[in-house]
């Protein structure tokens, strides 16, 4: 019976490795009200977020090696960083289209 409890706990903990992706939405309800300054600020925030995600991704192999020594159940094989960066790139393209439509930066 103890073995089954231990196996159940290990299986439950296996899902703990990695984090859930939180991609940004392509468009928002308030996009129509954004000014050129708002659009530029959001694009700057997107660049900072991509830099943070890139840093996170570069640290992932070292994190996985450390976790492998402790418990292989917590290894992070998720594509959360790639998913978020792709979503930010799509949002950034949408913001660029809005800037062009509003003749921002010309």
Residue frames as a rotation matrix with the C-alpha (Angstrom) as fourth column:
UNK 1
0.566 0.824 0.000 0.00
0.824 -0.566 0.000 0.00
0.000 0.000 -1.000 0.00
UNK 2
0.404 -0.485 -0.775 2.84
0.205 -0.778 0.593 2.41
-0.891 -0.399 -0.216 0.82
UNK 3
-0.643 -0.672 0.367 4.36
0.473 0.029 0.881 1.88
-0.602 0.740 0.300 -2.61
UNK 4
-0.111 0.693 0.713 1.11
0.963 -0.101 0.248 2.90
0.244 0.714 -0.656 -4.30
UNK 5
0.794 0.350 -0.498 0.92
0.510 -0.829 0.231 6.07
-0.332 -0.437 -0.836 -2.23
UNK 6
-0.039 -0.905 -0.423 4.53
0.141 -0.424 0.895 6.90
-0.989 -0.025 0.144 -3.10
UNK 7
-0.663 -0.153 0.733 3.89
0.714 0.165 0.680 6.26
-0.225 0.974 0.000 -6.79
UNK 8
0.359 0.889 0.283 0.76
0.918 -0.391 0.063 8.41
0.166 0.238 -0.957 -6.67
UNK 9
0.656 -0.192 -0.730 2.69
0.264 -0.848 0.459 11.25
-0.707 -0.494 -0.506 -5.06
UNK 10
-0.448 -0.894 0.030 5.45
0.274 -0.106 0.956 11.00
-0.851 0.436 0.292 -7.65
UNK 11
-0.405 0.387 0.828 2.97
0.910 0.081 0.407 11.09
0.091 0.918 -0.385 -10.51
UNK 12
0.694 0.700 -0.172 1.22
0.718 -0.689 0.093 14.10
-0.054 -0.188 -0.981 -8.97
UNK 13
0.420 -0.623 -0.660 4.52
0.087 -0.697 0.712 15.93
-0.904 -0.356 -0.238 -8.54
UNK 14
-0.360 -0.578 0.732 5.61
0.765 0.267 0.587 15.12
-0.535 0.771 0.346 -12.09
UNK 15
0.333 0.589 0.737 3.24
0.890 -0.454 -0.039 17.80
0.311 0.669 -0.675 -13.35
UNK 16
0.768 -0.030 -0.640 5.06
0.388 -0.774 0.501 20.44
-0.510 -0.633 -0.582 -11.29
UNK 17
-0.285 -0.951 0.121 8.01
0.676 -0.110 0.728 20.77
-0.679 0.289 0.675 -13.67
UNK 18
-0.731 -0.061 0.680 7.91
0.601 -0.529 0.599 23.98
0.323 0.847 0.423 -15.68
UNK 19
-0.630 0.560 -0.539 5.37
0.076 -0.646 -0.760 26.74
-0.773 -0.519 0.365 -15.71
UNK 20
0.177 0.804 0.568 2.23
0.841 0.176 -0.511 27.48
-0.511 0.568 -0.645 -17.63
UNK 21
-0.759 -0.415 0.501 2.59
0.638 -0.629 0.444 29.88
0.131 0.657 0.742 -20.56
UNK 22
0.123 0.766 -0.631 0.76
0.632 -0.551 -0.545 33.19
-0.765 -0.332 -0.552 -20.23
UNK 23
-0.598 -0.391 0.700 0.75
0.801 -0.311 0.511 34.59
0.018 0.866 0.499 -23.76
UNK 24
-0.664 0.358 -0.657 -0.48
-0.116 -0.917 -0.382 38.12
-0.739 -0.178 0.650 -24.39
UNK 25
0.293 0.840 0.457 -3.59
0.551 0.243 -0.798 38.62
-0.781 0.486 -0.392 -26.47
UNK 26
-0.391 -0.421 0.818 -3.18
0.920 -0.168 0.354 39.76
-0.011 0.891 0.453 -30.06
UNK 27
-0.565 0.270 0.780 -5.67
0.064 -0.927 0.368 42.58
0.823 0.258 0.506 -29.66
UNK 28
-0.757 0.312 -0.573 -7.57
0.609 0.021 -0.793 44.18
-0.235 -0.950 -0.206 -26.80
UNK 29
0.245 0.956 0.160 -10.86
0.969 -0.239 -0.055 46.02
-0.015 0.169 -0.986 -26.54
UNK 30
0.655 -0.003 -0.756 -9.03
0.282 -0.927 0.249 49.28
-0.701 -0.376 -0.606 -25.78
UNK 31
-0.264 -0.829 0.493 -6.72
0.818 0.078 0.569 49.20
-0.510 0.554 0.658 -28.83
UNK 32
0.180 0.417 0.891 -8.88
0.862 -0.504 0.061 51.78
0.474 0.757 -0.450 -30.61
UNK 33
0.964 0.258 0.060 -8.25
0.191 -0.834 0.518 54.30
0.183 -0.488 -0.853 -27.81
UNK 34
0.373 -0.897 -0.235 -4.45
0.746 0.139 0.651 53.92
-0.551 -0.418 0.722 -27.65
UNK 35
0.893 -0.183 -0.412 -2.45
-0.325 -0.895 -0.305 57.00
-0.313 0.406 -0.858 -28.54
UNK 36
0.629 -0.733 -0.257 0.91
-0.161 0.201 -0.966 56.98
0.760 0.650 0.008 -30.28
UNK 37
-0.189 -0.707 0.682 2.62
-0.870 -0.200 -0.450 57.36
0.454 -0.678 -0.577 -26.89
UNK 38
0.359 0.405 0.841 0.69
-0.765 0.644 0.016 54.40
-0.535 -0.649 0.541 -25.49
UNK 39
0.990 0.024 -0.139 1.59
-0.111 0.742 -0.661 52.28
0.088 0.670 0.737 -28.48
UNK 40
0.254 -0.967 -0.002 5.28
-0.387 -0.100 -0.917 53.16
0.886 0.234 -0.400 -28.18
UNK 41
-0.184 -0.286 0.940 5.24
-0.982 0.008 -0.190 52.42
0.047 -0.958 -0.282 -24.44
UNK 42
0.672 0.488 0.557 3.58
-0.527 0.844 -0.103 49.05
-0.520 -0.224 0.824 -24.97
UNK 43
0.859 -0.425 -0.285 6.09
-0.046 0.491 -0.870 48.10
0.509 0.761 0.402 -27.64
UNK 44
-0.087 -0.907 0.412 8.93
-0.686 -0.245 -0.685 49.09
0.722 -0.342 -0.601 -25.28
UNK 45
0.081 0.209 0.975 7.37
-0.920 0.392 -0.008 46.95
-0.383 -0.896 0.224 -22.55
UNK 46
0.960 0.278 0.011 7.16
-0.243 0.856 -0.457 44.06
-0.136 0.436 0.889 -25.03
UNK 47
0.432 -0.878 -0.208 10.87
-0.271 0.094 -0.958 44.40
0.860 0.470 -0.197 -25.82
UNK 48
-0.291 -0.517 0.805 11.72
-0.919 -0.081 -0.385 44.29
0.264 -0.852 -0.451 -22.10
UNK 49
0.462 0.553 0.693 9.50
-0.714 0.695 -0.080 41.23
-0.526 -0.458 0.716 -21.61
UNK 50
0.931 -0.181 -0.318 11.16
-0.123 0.664 -0.738 39.41
0.345 0.726 0.595 -24.52
UNK 51
-0.020 -0.987 0.162 14.58
-0.551 -0.124 -0.825 40.21
0.834 -0.105 -0.541 -23.00
UNK 52
-0.142 0.047 0.989 13.39
-0.966 0.210 -0.149 38.78
-0.215 -0.977 0.015 -19.66
UNK 53
0.806 0.522 0.278 12.04
-0.438 0.843 -0.312 35.65
-0.397 0.130 0.908 -21.36
UNK 54
0.651 -0.656 -0.384 15.26
-0.236 0.306 -0.922 35.20
0.722 0.690 0.045 -23.33
UNK 55
-0.311 -0.751 0.582 17.22
-0.818 -0.101 -0.567 35.42
0.484 -0.652 -0.583 -20.08
UNK 56
0.217 0.493 0.842 14.88
-0.831 0.546 -0.105 32.87
-0.512 -0.677 0.528 -18.50
UNK 57
0.966 0.177 -0.190 15.36
-0.256 0.759 -0.599 30.52
0.038 0.627 0.778 -21.44
UNK 58
0.252 -0.950 -0.182 19.14
-0.425 0.060 -0.903 30.81
0.870 0.305 -0.388 -21.25
UNK 59
-0.422 -0.387 0.819 19.07
-0.900 0.069 -0.431 29.81
0.110 -0.919 -0.378 -17.57
UNK 60
0.570 0.818 0.077 16.77
-0.821 0.567 0.057 26.84
0.003 -0.096 0.995 -18.15
UNK 61
0.455 -0.412 -0.790 19.47
-0.127 0.848 -0.515 24.22
0.881 0.335 0.334 -18.98
UNK 62
-0.650 -0.738 0.182 21.34
-0.248 -0.021 -0.969 24.98
0.718 -0.675 -0.169 -15.76
UNK 63
-0.236 0.683 0.691 18.12
-0.969 -0.113 -0.218 24.84
-0.071 -0.721 0.689 -13.81
UNK 64
0.717 0.550 -0.429 17.25
-0.616 0.787 -0.020 21.48
0.327 0.279 0.903 -15.34
UNK 65
-0.020 -0.798 -0.603 20.69
-0.048 0.603 -0.796 20.06
0.999 0.013 -0.050 -14.54
UNK 66
-0.771 -0.252 0.585 20.36
-0.541 -0.227 -0.810 21.14
0.337 -0.941 0.038 -10.91
UNK 67
0.120 0.913 0.391 16.87
-0.976 0.180 -0.120 19.71
-0.180 -0.367 0.913 -10.64
UNK 68
0.475 0.006 -0.880 17.98
-0.462 0.853 -0.244 16.48
0.749 0.523 0.408 -12.33
UNK 69
-0.589 -0.777 -0.221 20.34
-0.147 0.372 -0.916 15.91
0.794 -0.508 -0.334 -9.42
UNK 70
-0.763 0.367 0.533 17.56
-0.616 -0.160 -0.772 16.46
-0.198 -0.917 0.348 -6.86
UNK 71
-0.232 0.761 0.605 14.51
0.149 0.643 -0.751 15.02
-0.961 -0.084 -0.263 -8.58
UNK 72
-0.966 -0.174 0.192 13.93
0.201 -0.036 0.979 14.39
-0.163 0.984 0.070 -12.27
UNK 73
-0.178 0.980 0.092 10.20
0.967 0.191 -0.170 14.88
-0.184 0.059 -0.981 -11.69
UNK 74
0.440 0.365 -0.821 10.62
0.406 -0.896 -0.181 18.65
-0.801 -0.254 -0.542 -11.72
UNK 75
-0.665 -0.700 0.259 12.43
0.525 -0.192 0.829 18.99
-0.531 0.688 0.495 -15.06
UNK 76
0.158 0.682 -0.714 11.03
-0.151 -0.697 -0.701 21.76
-0.976 0.219 -0.007 -17.23
UNK 77
-0.708 -0.332 0.623 10.41
0.511 0.368 0.777 20.60
-0.488 0.868 -0.091 -20.80
UNK 78
0.352 0.933 -0.071 7.61
0.659 -0.301 -0.689 23.08
-0.664 0.196 -0.721 -21.47
UNK 79
-0.423 -0.402 0.812 7.62
0.874 -0.417 0.248 25.51
0.239 0.815 0.528 -24.38
UNK 80
0.462 0.697 -0.548 6.14
0.829 -0.559 -0.013 28.32
-0.315 -0.448 -0.837 -22.29
UNK 81
-0.148 -0.590 -0.794 8.89
0.161 -0.806 0.569 30.80
-0.976 -0.044 0.214 -23.17
UNK 82
-0.932 -0.209 0.296 8.59
0.300 0.012 0.954 30.13
-0.203 0.978 0.052 -26.91
UNK 83
-0.138 0.969 0.204 4.80
0.969 0.090 0.231 30.42
0.206 0.230 -0.951 -26.72
UNK 84
0.469 0.309 -0.827 5.00
0.623 -0.780 0.062 33.75
-0.626 -0.544 -0.558 -24.90
UNK 85
-0.479 -0.719 -0.503 7.67
0.063 -0.599 0.798 35.20
-0.875 0.351 0.332 -27.22
UNK 86
-0.803 0.257 0.538 5.62
0.590 0.215 0.778 34.21
0.084 0.942 -0.325 -30.27
UNK 87
0.252 0.960 -0.125 2.53
0.966 -0.243 0.087 35.87
0.053 -0.143 -0.988 -28.80
UNK 88
0.250 -0.234 -0.939 4.49
0.348 -0.884 0.313 39.04
-0.903 -0.405 -0.140 -27.97
UNK 89
-0.818 -0.575 0.034 5.86
0.204 -0.234 0.951 39.17
-0.538 0.784 0.308 -31.54
UNK 90
-0.435 0.747 0.503 2.34
0.840 0.135 0.526 38.91
0.325 0.651 -0.686 -32.94
UNK 91
0.519 0.607 -0.601 1.11
0.799 -0.595 0.089 41.62
-0.303 -0.527 -0.794 -30.55
UNK 92
-0.186 -0.692 -0.697 4.06
0.237 -0.720 0.652 43.82
-0.954 -0.044 0.298 -31.50
UNK 93
-0.874 -0.064 0.482 3.19
0.484 -0.008 0.875 43.43
-0.052 0.998 0.038 -35.17
UNK 94
0.106 0.989 0.107 -0.41
0.953 -0.132 0.274 44.42
0.285 0.073 -0.956 -34.38
UNK 95
0.427 -0.012 -0.904 0.84
0.546 -0.794 0.268 47.49
-0.721 -0.608 -0.332 -32.49
UNK 96
-0.677 -0.724 -0.134 3.01
0.261 -0.406 0.876 48.40
-0.688 0.558 0.464 -35.49
UNK 97
-0.550 0.575 0.605 -0.06
0.765 0.055 0.642 48.24
0.336 0.816 -0.470 -37.73
UNK 98
0.515 0.750 -0.415 -1.93
0.855 -0.484 0.187 50.52
-0.061 -0.451 -0.890 -35.32
UNK 99
-0.003 -0.605 -0.796 0.99
0.341 -0.749 0.568 52.97
-0.940 -0.270 0.208 -35.29
UNK 100
-0.880 -0.328 0.344 1.05
0.406 -0.143 0.903 53.01
-0.247 0.934 0.259 -39.08
UNK 101
-0.128 0.928 0.351 -2.71
0.908 -0.032 0.417 53.58
0.398 0.372 -0.838 -39.25
UNK 102
0.722 0.385 -0.575 -2.39
0.634 -0.700 0.329 56.52
-0.276 -0.602 -0.749 -36.85
UNK 103
0.601 -0.585 0.545 0.71
0.275 -0.488 -0.828 57.90
0.750 0.648 -0.133 -38.65
UNK 104
0.952 -0.305 -0.039 2.80
-0.025 -0.203 0.979 57.66
-0.306 -0.931 -0.200 -35.50
UNK 105
0.270 -0.960 0.076 6.49
0.303 0.159 0.939 58.46
-0.914 -0.231 0.334 -35.67
UNK 106
0.160 -0.216 0.963 6.40
0.987 0.019 -0.159 60.10
0.017 0.976 0.216 -39.08
